[in-house]
Amino acid sequence: MQNRLSELRAERGWTQADLAGEVGVSRQTIISIERGRYDPSLPVAFALAAALDVTVEDIFQPDGASVSHRTG
């Protein structure tokens, strides 16, 4: 899974420790997610999205596929 976590975090001027504190995880967890070594659980993914004021889909995309937004 690809992610834009580092980019979104940097846009806010937050350190990895800042984001970790907002979400309630360790800084190492943020590092692992940003490097693509760890895919977070759904509760952590939603907490990241809430902390960054974006959707989960704004942060995470499947490998090798662009995400298209479907409308009803």
mmCIF file of the C-alpha atoms, coordinates in Angstrom:
data_MODEL
# 
_entry.id   MODEL 
# 
loop_
_atom_site.group_PDB 
_atom_site.id 
_atom_site.type_symbol 
_atom_site.label_atom_id 
_atom_site.label_alt_id 
_atom_site.label_comp_id 
_atom_site.label_asym_id 
_atom_site.label_entity_id 
_atom_site.label_seq_id 
_atom_site.pdbx_PDB_ins_code 
_atom_site.Cartn_x 
_atom_site.Cartn_y 
_atom_site.Cartn_z 
_atom_site.occupancy 
_atom_site.B_iso_or_equiv 
_atom_site.pdbx_formal_charge 
_atom_site.auth_seq_id 
_atom_site.auth_comp_id 
_atom_site.auth_asym_id 
_atom_site.auth_atom_id 
_atom_site.pdbx_PDB_model_num 
ATOM 1  C CA . MET A 1 1  ? 0.000   0.000  0.000  1.00 0.00 ? 1  MET A CA 1 
ATOM 2  C CA . GLN A 1 2  ? 1.286   3.448  -0.888 1.00 0.00 ? 2  GLN A CA 1 
ATOM 3  C CA . ASN A 1 3  ? 0.692   6.454  1.314  1.00 0.00 ? 3  ASN A CA 1 
ATOM 4  C CA . ARG A 1 4  ? 1.073   10.220 1.444  1.00 0.00 ? 4  ARG A CA 1 
ATOM 5  C CA . LEU A 1 5  ? 1.462   10.373 5.209  1.00 0.00 ? 5  LEU A CA 1 
ATOM 6  C CA . SER A 1 6  ? 4.865   12.072 5.187  1.00 0.00 ? 6  SER A CA 1 
ATOM 7  C CA . GLU A 1 7  ? 3.675   14.689 2.694  1.00 0.00 ? 7  GLU A CA 1 
ATOM 8  C CA . LEU A 1 8  ? 0.464   15.450 4.580  1.00 0.00 ? 8  LEU A CA 1 
ATOM 9  C CA . ARG A 1 9  ? 2.307   15.616 7.901  1.00 0.00 ? 9  ARG A CA 1 
ATOM 10 C CA . ALA A 1 10 ? 4.945   17.964 6.491  1.00 0.00 ? 10 ALA A CA 1 
ATOM 11 C CA . GLU A 1 11 ? 2.265   20.263 5.027  1.00 0.00 ? 11 GLU A CA 1 
ATOM 12 C CA . ARG A 1 12 ? 1.140   20.905 8.593  1.00 0.00 ? 12 ARG A CA 1 
ATOM 13 C CA . GLY A 1 13 ? 4.670   21.425 9.886  1.00 0.00 ? 13 GLY A CA 1 
ATOM 14 C CA . TRP A 1 14 ? 4.345   18.443 12.220 1.00 0.00 ? 14 TRP A CA 1 
ATOM 15 C CA . THR A 1 15 ? 7.151   16.122 13.259 1.00 0.00 ? 15 THR A CA 1 
ATOM 16 C CA . GLN A 1 16 ? 6.648   12.387 13.342 1.00 0.00 ? 16 GLN A CA 1 
ATOM 17 C CA . ALA A 1 17 ? 6.475   12.689 17.132 1.00 0.00 ? 17 ALA A CA 1 
ATOM 18 C CA . ASP A 1 18 ? 3.757   15.365 16.845 1.00 0.00 ? 18 ASP A CA 1 
ATOM 19 C CA . LEU A 1 19 ? 1.596   13.130 14.676 1.00 0.00 ? 19 LEU A CA 1 
ATOM 20 C CA . ALA A 1 20 ? 2.253   10.100 16.863 1.00 0.00 ? 20 ALA A CA 1 
ATOM 21 C CA . GLY A 1 21 ? 1.076   12.047 19.897 1.00 0.00 ? 21 GLY A CA 1 
ATOM 22 C CA . GLU A 1 22 ? -2.077  13.195 18.124 1.00 0.00 ? 22 GLU A CA 1 
ATOM 23 C CA . VAL A 1 23 ? -2.944  9.633  17.104 1.00 0.00 ? 23 VAL A CA 1 
ATOM 24 C CA . GLY A 1 24 ? -1.788  7.824  20.256 1.00 0.00 ? 24 GLY A CA 1 
ATOM 25 C CA . VAL A 1 25 ? 0.861   5.626  18.641 1.00 0.00 ? 25 VAL A CA 1 
ATOM 26 C CA . SER A 1 26 ? 4.650   5.557  18.837 1.00 0.00 ? 26 SER A CA 1 
ATOM 27 C CA . ARG A 1 27 ? 6.913   7.639  16.615 1.00 0.00 ? 27 ARG A CA 1 
ATOM 28 C CA . GLN A 1 28 ? 8.322   4.346  15.328 1.00 0.00 ? 28 GLN A CA 1 
ATOM 29 C CA . THR A 1 29 ? 4.824   3.398  14.130 1.00 0.00 ? 29 THR A CA 1 
ATOM 30 C CA . ILE A 1 30 ? 4.602   6.627  12.117 1.00 0.00 ? 30 ILE A CA 1 
ATOM 31 C CA . ILE A 1 31 ? 8.072   6.002  10.667 1.00 0.00 ? 31 ILE A CA 1 
ATOM 32 C CA . SER A 1 32 ? 7.118   2.440  9.659  1.00 0.00 ? 32 SER A CA 1 
ATOM 33 C CA . ILE A 1 33 ? 3.872   3.572  8.033  1.00 0.00 ? 33 ILE A CA 1 
ATOM 34 C CA . GLU A 1 34 ? 5.595   6.399  6.136  1.00 0.00 ? 34 GLU A CA 1 
ATOM 35 C CA . ARG A 1 35 ? 8.253   4.010  4.823  1.00 0.00 ? 35 ARG A CA 1 
ATOM 36 C CA . GLY A 1 36 ? 5.610   1.522  3.695  1.00 0.00 ? 36 GLY A CA 1 
ATOM 37 C CA . ARG A 1 37 ? 6.859   -1.172 6.056  1.00 0.00 ? 37 ARG A CA 1 
ATOM 38 C CA . TYR A 1 38 ? 3.651   -1.335 8.059  1.00 0.00 ? 38 TYR A CA 1 
ATOM 39 C CA . ASP A 1 39 ? 0.007   -1.054 7.048  1.00 0.00 ? 39 ASP A CA 1 
ATOM 40 C CA . PRO A 1 40 ? -1.975  0.325  9.988  1.00 0.00 ? 40 PRO A CA 1 
ATOM 41 C CA . SER A 1 41 ? -5.126  -1.159 11.424 1.00 0.00 ? 41 SER A CA 1 
ATOM 42 C CA . LEU A 1 42 ? -8.388  0.502  10.477 1.00 0.00 ? 42 LEU A CA 1 
ATOM 43 C CA . PRO A 1 43 ? -8.684  2.319  13.820 1.00 0.00 ? 43 PRO A CA 1 
ATOM 44 C CA . VAL A 1 44 ? -5.182  3.776  13.380 1.00 0.00 ? 44 VAL A CA 1 
ATOM 45 C CA . ALA A 1 45 ? -5.869  4.690  9.737  1.00 0.00 ? 45 ALA A CA 1 
ATOM 46 C CA . PHE A 1 46 ? -9.049  6.527  10.755 1.00 0.00 ? 46 PHE A CA 1 
ATOM 47 C CA . ALA A 1 47 ? -7.224  8.244  13.637 1.00 0.00 ? 47 ALA A CA 1 
ATOM 48 C CA . LEU A 1 48 ? -4.522  9.427  11.214 1.00 0.00 ? 48 LEU A CA 1 
ATOM 49 C CA . ALA A 1 49 ? -7.161  10.764 8.839  1.00 0.00 ? 49 ALA A CA 1 
ATOM 50 C CA . ALA A 1 50 ? -8.967  12.566 11.654 1.00 0.00 ? 50 ALA A CA 1 
ATOM 51 C CA . ALA A 1 51 ? -5.754  14.097 12.997 1.00 0.00 ? 51 ALA A CA 1 
ATOM 52 C CA . LEU A 1 52 ? -4.801  15.324 9.526  1.00 0.00 ? 52 LEU A CA 1 
ATOM 53 C CA . ASP A 1 53 ? -8.389  16.380 8.669  1.00 0.00 ? 53 ASP A CA 1 
ATOM 54 C CA . VAL A 1 54 ? -8.448  14.272 5.494  1.00 0.00 ? 54 VAL A CA 1 
ATOM 55 C CA . THR A 1 55 ? -10.066 11.002 4.419  1.00 0.00 ? 55 THR A CA 1 
ATOM 56 C CA . VAL A 1 56 ? -8.378  7.627  4.705  1.00 0.00 ? 56 VAL A CA 1 
ATOM 57 C CA . GLU A 1 57 ? -8.361  7.538  0.898  1.00 0.00 ? 57 GLU A CA 1 
ATOM 58 C CA . ASP A 1 58 ? -6.412  10.817 0.848  1.00 0.00 ? 58 ASP A CA 1 
ATOM 59 C CA . ILE A 1 59 ? -3.628  9.076  2.785  1.00 0.00 ? 59 ILE A CA 1 
ATOM 60 C CA . PHE A 1 60 ? -3.588  5.490  1.495  1.00 0.00 ? 60 PHE A CA 1 
ATOM 61 C CA . GLN A 1 61 ? -3.749  4.039  -2.021 1.00 0.00 ? 61 GLN A CA 1 
ATOM 62 C CA . PRO A 1 62 ? -3.403  0.413  -3.139 1.00 0.00 ? 62 PRO A CA 1 
ATOM 63 C CA . ASP A 1 63 ? -0.097  -0.557 -4.757 1.00 0.00 ? 63 ASP A CA 1 
ATOM 64 C CA . GLY A 1 64 ? -0.054  -0.253 -8.535 1.00 0.00 ? 64 GLY A CA 1 
ATOM 65 C CA . ALA A 1 65 ? -3.519  1.189  -8.832 1.00 0.00 ? 65 ALA A CA 1 
ATOM 66 C CA . SER A 1 66 ? -4.906  4.665  -8.897 1.00 0.00 ? 66 SER A CA 1 
ATOM 67 C CA . VAL A 1 67 ? -7.952  5.148  -6.757 1.00 0.00 ? 67 VAL A CA 1 
ATOM 68 C CA . SER A 1 68 ? -11.003 6.358  -8.615 1.00 0.00 ? 68 SER A CA 1 
ATOM 69 C CA . HIS A 1 69 ? -13.806 7.955  -6.714 1.00 0.00 ? 69 HIS A CA 1 
ATOM 70 C CA . ARG A 1 70 ? -17.068 6.279  -7.498 1.00 0.00 ? 70 ARG A CA 1 
ATOM 71 C CA . THR A 1 71 ? -20.317 8.154  -7.532 1.00 0.00 ? 71 THR A CA 1 
ATOM 72 C CA . GLY A 1 72 ? -23.682 6.606  -6.983 1.00 0.00 ? 72 GLY A CA 1 
# 
